[in-house]
Every structure is written in C-alpha cells, then in structure tokens.
Amino acid sequence: MNTPKLTDGQRALVDAEQSLFAAACPGAGKTRAMVARFLKRAGEENRRGIALVSFTNTAVEEVRRRCGDRVEVLCAPHFVGTFDAFIHRFIVTPLYVKAFKRKPDYVRSWQDIESTRFRLPDMGRTRSLEFDWFDFSADGRAHLNSDRVPRDFGNAEAHRMLKRRRKEAENAAHNIFWRLVRAGTLSCEAARLMAEFWLNRPEEQNVLAPLLHARFAEVIVDEAQDCGREELRVLRFLRDCGIRIVMVGDMDQSIYEFRQSTPAAVQDFASGLPGRLTLEDNWRSSPAICAFNRSLRSGRLVETARGDRSIVQTPVHLIGFSKPNQIVPAALEVAEQYKLAVEDLMILSYAEATGSKAAGGVPVDDSGSNRVLAIANAGFRLRSRETDAGTRRKAIDQVRRAVLSALTLDIETKHHGFAAICERIGVEPRRLESFAVRLAVGLDATGKTRQAFAAEVRDFLAAVDWGDVPSPDSSTLGRLFRAPPEEVWASVTRSGTVPRIRHSTVHGVKGMEFPGVVLVLPERLKADPTTGRTVLDDWEGGHDTEARRVLYVAGSRAQELLMCAVHRRHIDRVAALLGSKGVPHLRT
Ligand SMILES: Nc1ncnc2c1ncn2[C@@H]1O[C@H](COP(=O)(O)OP(=O)(O)OP(=O)(O)O)[C@@H](O)[C@H]1O
C-alpha cells in the first residue's frame, strides 16, 4: 500500500509521544493523519492494543478501508469501531455480565423497542409518549423535555394535561427503562448511561481498571468534538488508567448537542491533556468555500485553502427559490457552467424532509404506519443510486418491521429489540434482513394500483416457508397488509421516478466530501425554543450555536462548488451576510 503524503503538522500528530488534542479545520487531513498514527502505533506495540474510535459507522468503514492490507491491525488486541461499540464491548458487557449473569442485547435506538412508546391511564385522544422526549440520568431517572414533545401530540388541552401529569409520565418512563435493562435490552443511550453510572463507583472501577490497562496502550478519538458527557467520563477513566489519549477534532463541527455533546466540556477535558496541535490547511476546498467556513466559525482557527483546489476561483452561488421544485433545475444550470455532472452534486439540509422535497422525493418517514406503502417506498429507495446509506437503512428497517409483525402475532415483543425477537422466534436476523431487501427490491410499484400492489405483497409473503415459525394465514395477511390510502399512494409512486440529485441530511454526511454541494435553507427556519433565534440570527450575531455549526459542516463538505439554495424570504439577508463576511459570491 502507498503511504500517503503528510505535511509537517500531520506528521507531528503521527509522531506525538504524549496524550494530546489536535484541533483541525475541515479538510485538514485528520483521517489521513489518524490512520497513519494508528498503523504506526499498532506496529510498535507488541502486547497491548491501540483503539481508534469514531462516532459513525461510515467513519469507521472509511478508517478500515484506509488500513488497506494491514488487516492484522483490525484484530485483537487492537480495536477499530464506534465509540458505542467500544463502550459495549469493554465497559458495559463485562460489568453487566457480572451483575446479571448474562450478556445484554444491544439495540441501536429506543425506537426499535415497542414498549418505549407508552400511554398513561385516561390520556384521551393523544399520541403515545415516546422515550425520545425524555432525558435519562445515569440512574435511569427520566426528565421530560417539553421542547421535544411534538405539536401533533394532541390538542392544547392534551399538552396542558401532559404538563400536569409530568411526574407520572417520568415515573412511567423510569419504570420501563429499568424493566428493559433487567430484560437485557440496552439501547446505545442506555449503555452510555450505565457506563457513566458504573464508572463513578469504586467497586466497578476496580474491576475494569486492570482489564483496560492490560488491553490498551492508547485510544485515538476521531471527531472528538462529538464526545458527550458519558464519553468524556470514559476518556477520563482511561486516562486515569494510564492509557494515552489522542483526540482529533474540530469544535465547530460539533452537531450532536441533542445527545448532550457539549463543545465546552470537550474543550475543558482537552485542555487538561499535555499536548496540543493545530492543523489549519484545508486540502479539500476552494478559497471561496474556505471563506464561507470562516464566516461561520467561532474564531479559533484560521483556515487556508491548500492543494489542487486552492487555485479554483469559483464563487459561492446563491440560488433563490419560492417553490422547492425550482432548486434542482437552477442547481444543474450552475453546475453545468463548471462542468460538474449530476452525480458530482449532493443536496444537503438540516431536516430530511427539506432535502427530499428539493430533490423531488417523499421522505421515508411519510410511509406512516401502512406496511404496503413502506414496502413500495423502500423499493424505490433501494433501487435508486441516489439514496444515501442512512435512508437505505431506515427503509430496510421499516420493511423488516413489517415482515416481523406477521411472524410474531402471538408473541410479546414489546421489551425486545430486533435480534432478540428473531432469536425467540428462531429466525436468523440475517435471513430476515435479506428477505426484507428481496421483498422491497423485487416488487416494483411503478404503474400499479394500490390494491394490485398490496395483493402482490400478500402473495409474496404467503409463498414463504419460515420453517418452524407458523406462516401467517391469508386473513392475517389481509389485515396487516392493507392497500394504502389513494393520496399517499400517488405521491410515493410518483417519487419513484423523480430524484435526480442525491440528497442527505447534514448529519448523514459528516466526514464526507463532494465536488458540488447544494445547501438548502427553507422558508420556515427553526427558532431555538430558548433564545427564539433562527440560524440566520445566529450567523448575523456571531452566536456559536449548533444550528450555525450545522451550516458550517454542510458548506465545508464542498470541494469546488457551493450553492446555497435559499428561500426568497431570506435571500437578501444571506446575500448581505456573505458580503459583510467577505465571502466571494454570485447571486443567480
Ligand atoms: N497532505 C495532504 N496532501 C494532499 N492532500 C491531502 C493531504 N491531507 C489530506 N488531503 C486530502 O484532503 C481531503 C480532506 O482530507 P480528510 O477527509 O482526511 O480531512 P478531514 O480533516 O478528516 O476533514 P473533515 O473533518 O472536514 O471531514 C481528502 O481528499 C484528502 O485526501
């Protein structure tokens, strides 16, 4: 494998001999330098391992890919994986086994577990309460966060009722939380909380400290700005065990505050490490894009365009729109001027629905509870090359859930995740997963009526032999797989033929890069419930908020061409902002 070129700054990160924090601008080659360090250190240590942890599966895959033919570094004693996987494997599982005498089952999110949607007695005509609306503390106590209760929970009286019965709701959530923990079902959130809880107790510390010290010499943390309270607790513990901590990140790319990642706490931890480095060369983007990044940064780094794109003179393009379907044609016209093709472009938005509308599709979530619709929609998504990995996952999940509902009619599934339910009914999770993909991809809803497609789904399911699991009879299939309502059917089948530019949420493309980015700012901008400010207020006022950092992450994915598609209502403001911050731009 060719060793990639490194700058002096990158080389300093590779060769450092003490715990450190490296602050880097976008495109600084953090991944390149971190992987070089990981390979070097794994080669040096012959007894203890080196761990490289990141926050998303995509980032982890990228690191694995860059390790090339050095496959030995991906095996014990070394570790390359998500921070959650590290916490599961090396902290929570050993302590859980000690406490409960069995291994826990990890599920990705509480949403995968039915009992995390619950009702209080006599709630009337409201939606069920959801775990996602609560913050849990390390002892499982629940705190209802009213900002997360959606408006469509119920009418004004229902919202008042919830306010009055807050304690009752919190107690119910607390009880369900512990029931799930005892049943061995842990979401990533629960596992993080348990890690924090246990790491604060001397008895558990004494069990883990010698194990971890014997296993790891160093832990390298990618995207360190995304560390939340629990991850920082883990890092503090590792450091106290004598393990070297190398953190690499960009504070301005911290966009996970909803799960308590706090840039200030990360800064505080980082300032306690003996070493500090800064990487300010952007190898990814043109000077105009670097200027856009600078206009959104909180001021700690001074970024400079380097490498091949430092001579690209293309300004940032501002595209005004009043209807979302005007965005794609305008963006394609601009891209054409710079010889960029459709596949070079990526539409990015804060909310999935905004980007999806701009690209001309229907959000996966719009399938609602109709299983036939979910299968049709998933088929369009999986067949399309434009669908990003996160949306694919969601689509397959919906189909998997639909199929599972037909196989678990007489079984209590409320407190268990997908893998545990599969185990109970005796179906291999992988078999169900590939069946879900086959079902969605194999049946094409294009040009079919909703009734005809629903009948096809039922026939497909009726023909499967699930071995020991009783196959659902035709009346059950008829009840579970009804034809969806006409209006939604029309919009989903239409979407199958539309999207021409890929789209994703900003959170879905962290760490990635694209020749051209279309950043969409819709008519309705979310106002922060505490400050009342929108992202444009934050940008103008220089407020370092997560909303502003989301814009920064989005813009900084672009290599050559950044297009801001802004609703007409806000376009003058954005143009004035770019002007006042010295960002070369052109209004189209
Ligand atoms: N020393 C170098 N010489 C030439 N190109 C480089 C160098 N270092 C990095 N690059 C290139 O710059 C781009 C950005 O690198 P990389 O993705 O590693 O940055 P990053 O710091 O992880 O970015 P971000 O945090 O914004 O996702 C990549 O295309 C990479 O190949």
The ligand as an SDF file (V2000), in Angstrom:
LIG
                    3D

 31 33  0  0  0  0  0  0  0  0999 V2000
   -1.0590   16.0910    2.9760 N   0  0  0  0  0  0  0  0  0  0  0  0
   -2.0060   16.0690    2.0380 C   0  0  0  0  0  0  0  0  0  0  0  0
   -1.7200   16.2830    0.7400 N   0  0  0  0  0  0  0  0  0  0  0  0
   -2.6790   16.2430   -0.2070 C   0  0  0  0  0  0  0  0  0  0  0  0
   -3.9910   16.0050    0.0320 N   0  0  0  0  0  0  0  0  0  0  0  0
   -4.3570   15.7890    1.3010 C   0  0  0  0  0  0  0  0  0  0  0  0
   -3.3950   15.8200    2.3680 C   0  0  0  0  0  0  0  0  0  0  0  0
   -4.0640   15.5540    3.5190 N   0  0  0  0  0  0  0  0  0  0  0  0
   -5.3500   15.3950    3.1920 C   0  0  0  0  0  0  0  0  0  0  0  0
   -5.5460   15.5180    1.8650 N   0  0  0  0  0  0  0  0  0  0  0  0
   -6.8480   15.3920    1.1370 C   0  0  0  0  0  0  0  0  0  0  0  0
   -7.7400   16.3820    1.6690 O   0  0  0  0  0  0  0  0  0  0  0  0
   -9.0880   15.8760    1.7430 C   0  0  0  0  0  0  0  0  0  0  0  0
   -9.6070   16.0000    3.1610 C   0  0  0  0  0  0  0  0  0  0  0  0
   -8.9510   15.0620    3.9990 O   0  0  0  0  0  0  0  0  0  0  0  0
   -9.7160   14.3040    5.1760 P   0  0  0  0  0  0  0  0  0  0  0  0
  -11.0230   13.7950    4.6840 O   0  0  0  0  0  0  0  0  0  0  0  0
   -8.7570   13.3690    5.8110 O   0  0  0  0  0  0  0  0  0  0  0  0
   -9.9730   15.5810    6.0980 O   0  0  0  0  0  0  0  0  0  0  0  0
  -10.6670   15.7240    7.4830 P   0  0  0  0  0  0  0  0  0  0  0  0
   -9.7680   16.5960    8.2820 O   0  0  0  0  0  0  0  0  0  0  0  0
  -10.9710   14.3730    8.0540 O   0  0  0  0  0  0  0  0  0  0  0  0
  -11.9910   16.5250    7.1160 O   0  0  0  0  0  0  0  0  0  0  0  0
  -13.3920   16.8270    7.8520 P   0  0  0  0  0  0  0  0  0  0  0  0
  -13.1540   16.9000    9.3200 O   0  0  0  0  0  0  0  0  0  0  0  0
  -13.8120   18.1410    7.2940 O   0  0  0  0  0  0  0  0  0  0  0  0
  -14.3210   15.7530    7.4440 O   0  0  0  0  0  0  0  0  0  0  0  0
   -9.0260   14.4250    1.2550 C   0  0  0  0  0  0  0  0  0  0  0  0
   -9.4350   14.4080   -0.0920 O   0  0  0  0  0  0  0  0  0  0  0  0
   -7.5560   14.0630    1.4250 C   0  0  0  0  0  0  0  0  0  0  0  0
   -7.1580   13.0600    0.5100 O   0  0  0  0  0  0  0  0  0  0  0  0
  1  2  1  0
  2  3  1  0
  2  7  2  0
  3  4  2  0
  4  5  1  0
  5  6  2  0
  6  7  1  0
  6 10  1  0
  7  8  1  0
  8  9  2  0
  9 10  1  0
 10 11  1  0
 11 12  1  0
 11 30  1  0
 12 13  1  0
 13 14  1  0
 13 28  1  0
 14 15  1  0
 15 16  1  0
 16 17  2  0
 16 18  1  0
 16 19  1  0
 19 20  1  0
 20 21  2  0
 20 22  1  0
 20 23  1  0
 23 24  1  0
 24 25  2  0
 24 26  1  0
 24 27  1  0
 28 29  1  0
 28 30  1  0
 30 31  1  0
M  END
$$$$
